[in-house]
């Protein structure tokens, strides 16, 4: 077993290597685990492509498979293939936060539902929603590169009826949705919460993921605060997984 990491070839690279070696020596002293460091120089283009070597098709639910666009996969009769090339955007589809989100979309999305992904990255959640039967598929990201990558991935999955925009969270979003997802940092989710009500329909579902265990209580407090501030009746339901936590909110549910 081993770990592969990358340092930029700058003046500080040598200091970083020395710090790494010192840390590994301390690890050896504390645990008795023998360590070895090997270095190699690679050019910028190779570095940008090297990660693809480790990205393979992965079945993340009973039926959903995330497949890199450059890999082959013998699809079964019931398989739903999400083909992805994240490029410079966030979202390979196999990270635990993304997997948890996709599983919850599969559970809560109904055929024909209107779907919005906030911070769409590579577009993987939009692709999942489309292939699970969403009627309207929208996404927003504050990164123009991510929006371009998401568009390319959606088209590669033969999805042509969608809306993508560059923007900050739900600013400028005037439509309402049955399912809204946000697989982003806990701090950003807390910023989003005050505005998410405006884009959710009655009996809609807000799914948020990307929450490390240390941030669980802060997000739960934010969800409970939002629940008490609105007269629409919110029902925050935590779903626990370590080290990442997804949550979902349903609107129109009786308080309890």
CORRA-V977974 format. One record per backbone hydrogen bond with DSSP energy under -1.0 kcal/mol. CO is the residue of the C=O (numbers start at 0). NH is the residue of the N-H. Records with the same first field share a line. If there is no record, write none. Layout:
CO=NH + NH
This chain:
7=9
9=12
11=15
12=16
13=17
14=18
15=19
16=20
17=21
18=22
19=23
20=24
21=25
22=26
23=27
24=28
25=29
26=30
27=31
42=46
43=47
44=48
45=49
48=51
49=52
50=53
51=54
57=65
62=79
63=59 + 60
64=81
65=57
66=83
67=70
72=74
79=64
81=66
83=68
85=88
89=121
94=98
95=99
96=100
97=101
98=102
99=103
100=104
101=105
102=106
103=107
104=108
109=112
112=134 + 135
113=177 + 178
114=137
115=180
116=139
119=122
122=126
123=127
124=128
125=129
126=130
127=131
128=133
129=132
132=111
135=114
136=162
137=116
138=164
139=118 + 119
140=166
142=146
143=147
144=148
145=149
146=150
147=151
148=152
149=153
150=154
151=155
152=156
153=158
154=157
162=138
164=140
167=170
169=172
176=200
177=204
178=115
179=206
180=117
181=183 + 208
184=188
185=189
186=190
187=191
188=192
191=194 + 195
195=198
198=176
200=203
203=250
204=179
205=248
206=181
207=246
208=183
210=244
211=214
212=215
214=218
215=219
216=220
217=221
218=222
219=223
220=224
221=225
222=226
223=227
224=228
225=229
232=251 + 252
236=247
242=212
245=238
246=207
247=236
248=205
249=234
